Amino acid sequence: MRYFIAATLLAGGLIHLLPVVGVLGPERLASLYGVSIVDPNSLILMRHRAVLFGLIGGLMVLSVFKPALQPLAFGVGLISASSFLCIAWSVGQYNALLSRVVAVDIVALACLVAGAIAHALQRAEQTGASRS
């Protein structure tokens, strides 16, 4: 089960690391999301968003090697993916590239839900074994 948990965190982490290239500027953001960002304020916000994705993805990947961080990594990853999906679905009418992002986030969410459940079951087994 340990390897399954690690694989789900690695998958979620790598998915969250993909948008980090957006920090390089408006051309990268346009290639990721299919939107032209010419307003400097929007560019600042979107590039900062890319940095935050790096932090989230980095935490998930790091937690593969530092299991004590796994509950935090699952929590942050689940909030990130589910909040994006809720916002996208509530607003609707997104372009083809954002549709791809939605699909990838569904995969990330599925991985993280499965991994979090496996992690909780593993902890319950360990707790039960230590009480015996």
KOLMIDREN-498564 format. One line per field, with one value per residue (C-alpha): x negated, y, z negated; residue number from 1. Coordinates in nm, 4 decimals, m for minus. Layout:
px	c(X | ...)
py	c(Y | ...)
pz	c(Z | ...)
nr	c(NUM | ...)
% end
This chain:
px	c(0.0000 | m0.2969 | m0.3912 | m0.0344 | m0.0185 | m0.3527 | m0.2377 | 0.0794 | m0.1171 | m0.3741 | m0.1020 | 0.0769 | m0.2513 | m0.3644 | m0.0264 | m0.0550 | m0.4099 | m0.3093 | m0.1829 | m0.5054 | m0.6344 | m0.3732 | m0.6093 | m0.8219 | m0.5724 | m0.2618 | m0.3593 | m0.3829 | m0.0561 | 0.1136 | m0.0147 | 0.1115 | 0.4544 | 0.5340 | 0.5773 | 0.3926 | 0.2814 | 0.1820 | 0.2858 | m0.0194 | 0.1961 | 0.3407 | m0.0079 | m0.1412 | 0.1457 | 0.1105 | m0.2666 | m0.2252 | 0.0320 | m0.2366 | m0.4712 | m0.2003 | m0.1483 | m0.5198 | m0.4925 | m0.1914 | m0.3472 | m0.6803 | m0.5151 | m0.3404 | m0.6593 | m0.8594 | m0.5997 | m0.6768 | m1.0173 | m0.9011 | m0.5858 | m0.5176 | m0.4194 | m0.1696 | 0.1457 | 0.0646 | m0.0190 | 0.3074 | 0.5051 | 0.3430 | 0.3657 | 0.7297 | 0.8228 | 0.6308 | 0.7819 | 1.1365 | 1.1518 | 1.0361 | 1.2938 | 1.5738 | 1.4824 | 1.4505 | 1.7814 | 1.9658 | 1.8421 | 1.8558 | 1.7959 | 1.4206 | 1.2044 | 1.0521 | 0.7228 | 0.9025 | 1.1178 | 0.7928 | 0.6874 | 1.0248 | 0.9754 | 0.6236 | 0.7453 | 1.0144 | 0.7347 | 0.5347 | 0.8377 | 0.9099 | 0.5478 | 0.5455 | 0.8802 | 0.7650 | 0.4302 | 0.5850 | 0.8220 | 0.5326 | 0.3294 | 0.6162 | 0.6617 | 0.2896 | 0.2873 | 0.5928 | 0.4200 | 0.1051 | 0.3055 | 0.5008 | 0.1822 | 0.0153 | 0.3148 | 0.2989)
py	c(0.0000 | 0.2280 | 0.2261 | 0.2968 | 0.5972 | 0.7211 | 0.6769 | 0.8800 | 1.1616 | 1.1538 | 1.1689 | 1.4541 | 1.6337 | 1.6076 | 1.7307 | 2.0309 | 2.0986 | 2.1209 | 2.4841 | 2.6084 | 2.7060 | 2.9832 | 3.1812 | 3.2407 | 3.4842 | 3.5500 | 3.3238 | 3.0219 | 3.1112 | 3.1406 | 2.7962 | 2.6470 | 2.8061 | 2.9493 | 3.3002 | 3.6163 | 3.8053 | 4.1606 | 4.3355 | 4.3586 | 4.2978 | 3.9757 | 3.8693 | 3.9187 | 3.7150 | 3.4317 | 3.4099 | 3.4031 | 3.1257 | 2.9285 | 2.9693 | 2.8456 | 2.5391 | 2.4742 | 2.4835 | 2.2508 | 2.0058 | 2.0207 | 1.9409 | 1.6389 | 1.5055 | 1.5713 | 1.3838 | 1.0694 | 1.0720 | 1.2227 | 1.0306 | 1.2575 | 1.5248 | 1.3024 | 1.4081 | 1.7739 | 1.7000 | 1.5136 | 1.7928 | 2.0699 | 1.8738 | 1.7825 | 2.1431 | 2.2681 | 2.0261 | 2.0307 | 2.4098 | 2.4573 | 2.2075 | 2.3710 | 2.7133 | 2.5886 | 2.4030 | 2.6902 | 2.9460 | 2.7163 | 2.8142 | 2.7556 | 2.7111 | 2.3889 | 2.4273 | 2.4867 | 2.1816 | 1.9868 | 2.1356 | 2.0334 | 1.6771 | 1.6579 | 1.7947 | 1.5257 | 1.2688 | 1.4432 | 1.4520 | 1.0825 | 0.9926 | 1.2032 | 1.0717 | 0.7122 | 0.7854 | 0.9636 | 0.6717 | 0.4246 | 0.6429 | 0.6539 | 0.2749 | 0.2203 | 0.4436 | 0.2646 | m0.0720 | 0.0560 | 0.1982 | m0.1260 | m0.3332 | m0.1203 | m0.1650 | m0.5446)
pz	c(0.0000 | m0.0652 | 0.3044 | 0.4127 | 0.1790 | 0.3106 | 0.6715 | 0.6139 | 0.4515 | 0.7292 | 0.9959 | 0.8199 | 0.7628 | 1.1232 | 1.2453 | 1.0137 | 1.1342 | 1.5021 | 1.4836 | 1.3221 | 1.6673 | 1.6605 | 1.4405 | 1.7524 | 1.8998 | 2.1048 | 2.3957 | 2.1672 | 1.9966 | 2.3357 | 2.4352 | 2.1092 | 2.0913 | 2.4342 | 2.2991 | 2.3911 | 2.0843 | 2.1702 | 1.8502 | 1.6188 | 1.3105 | 1.4518 | 1.5601 | 1.2070 | 1.0619 | 1.3135 | 1.2766 | 0.8990 | 0.9465 | 1.1309 | 0.8336 | 0.5965 | 0.8145 | 0.7829 | 0.4059 | 0.4022 | 0.6476 | 0.4693 | 0.1360 | 0.2851 | 0.4437 | 0.1253 | m0.0803 | 0.1191 | m0.0525 | m0.3835 | m0.4807 | m0.7789 | m0.5228 | m0.3429 | m0.5324 | m0.4630 | m0.0991 | m0.0460 | m0.2103 | m0.0083 | 0.3165 | 0.2629 | 0.1858 | 0.4892 | 0.7410 | 0.6049 | 0.5719 | 0.9324 | 1.0569 | 0.8567 | 0.9929 | 1.3517 | 1.3402 | 1.1720 | 1.4275 | 1.7309 | 2.0942 | 2.0768 | 2.3851 | 2.5206 | 2.3331 | 2.0037 | 2.0811 | 2.0950 | 1.7593 | 1.6138 | 1.7411 | 1.5977 | 1.2638 | 1.2550 | 1.2900 | 1.0157 | 0.7880 | 0.8466 | 0.7687 | 0.4540 | 0.3275 | 0.3812 | 0.2180 | m0.0792 | m0.1380 | m0.1161 | m0.3536 | m0.6044 | m0.5820 | m0.6302 | m0.9383 | m1.0775 | m1.0287 | m1.1987 | m1.4876 | m1.5232 | m1.5128 | m1.7797 | m2.0131 | m1.9887)
nr	c(1 | 2 | 3 | 4 | 5 | 6 | 7 | 8 | 9 | 10 | 11 | 12 | 13 | 14 | 15 | 16 | 17 | 18 | 19 | 20 | 21 | 22 | 23 | 24 | 25 | 26 | 27 | 28 | 29 | 30 | 31 | 32 | 33 | 34 | 35 | 36 | 37 | 38 | 39 | 40 | 41 | 42 | 43 | 44 | 45 | 46 | 47 | 48 | 49 | 50 | 51 | 52 | 53 | 54 | 55 | 56 | 57 | 58 | 59 | 60 | 61 | 62 | 63 | 64 | 65 | 66 | 67 | 68 | 69 | 70 | 71 | 72 | 73 | 74 | 75 | 76 | 77 | 78 | 79 | 80 | 81 | 82 | 83 | 84 | 85 | 86 | 87 | 88 | 89 | 90 | 91 | 92 | 93 | 94 | 95 | 96 | 97 | 98 | 99 | 100 | 101 | 102 | 103 | 104 | 105 | 106 | 107 | 108 | 109 | 110 | 111 | 112 | 113 | 114 | 115 | 116 | 117 | 118 | 119 | 120 | 121 | 122 | 123 | 124 | 125 | 126 | 127 | 128 | 129 | 130 | 131 | 132)
% end
